[in-house]
Amino acid sequence: MAHIDCSFYSTSLKKNAHVIVFIPTVSADDYLEERDVDYYKEEKRFPVLYLLHGSYGDCMDWSRFTGIERYAQEKGIAVIMPSGENSSYVNMEAGEAYLTYITRELPEFMCKMFPLSKERKDTYIAGLSMGGYGTYRCALERPGYYGYAASLSGALDRNVLESADMPHMKKMPRSYVNAVALEHNSDNQLEKLLEKRLSEKAELPKLYMACGTEDPITPSSEAFYKKAKELGVEITYEEYPGVHDWNFWDSHIKDVLRWLP
């Protein structure tokens, strides 16, 4: 994989944005085993996964704490990992417009810079924890753009999350609390936004979610899954032993990649 550390000025955020990009390239194994690869054909366009980090993290997390570079090379897909700060990937009431950035500006810029497919069937988004919420928020914001959306340990039902006895929630920075306050924008409540898209007869992306059985955030994901099923939405939900940590996410991002076409 080509590992590209990219910075550019974002008009949505009104500041420089930092993104890590993986693009499939010829590997030493390809060379040694004389594989017939087509990475450099002029017309080649790679499927692309937009991969979102969790709270307290940044664009480096996935590349530092998981084997995503190796897994994506095996899958033959590009990976775009933006920084979203503690924004929950929404247009913050008192802060930057991360939803606009992730769903509009970032893909437009990346598709101009790199050989990425613009086909919906080749455009994926996934994330963990806060990024799991951001994944579904972005996918439901622009359902015609993303073909697949996957949440790992997602903080999906904000009401359940905020009422849960989770000590670390009390340590969240004020920017995060402000970002996820439901009263600012009802579309930030995923169940409401899902109902809205269904009433519009929007074609939803294929949805996947996975959680750890010992993860205190799991009830938030389970509540969203139950609501989605009640609404007749096709969604894949899997539970595995595990907690809210990188061991779980490194293991199960591979399940996400297997689920993708």
Secondary structure, 3 states (H helix, E strand, C coil): CEEEEEEEEECCCCEEEEEEEEECCCCHHHHHCCCCCCCCCCCCCECEEEEECCCCCCCCHHHHHCCHHHHHHHHCCEEEEECCCCCCCCECCCCCEHHHHHHHHHHHHHHHHCCECCCHHHEEEEEECHHHHHHHHHHHHCCCCCCEEEEECCCCCHHHHHHCCCHHHHHCCHHHHHHHCHHHCHHHCHHHHHHHHHHCCCCCCEEEEEEECCCCCHHHHHHHHHHHHHCCCCEEEEEECCCCCHHHHHHHHHHHHHHCC
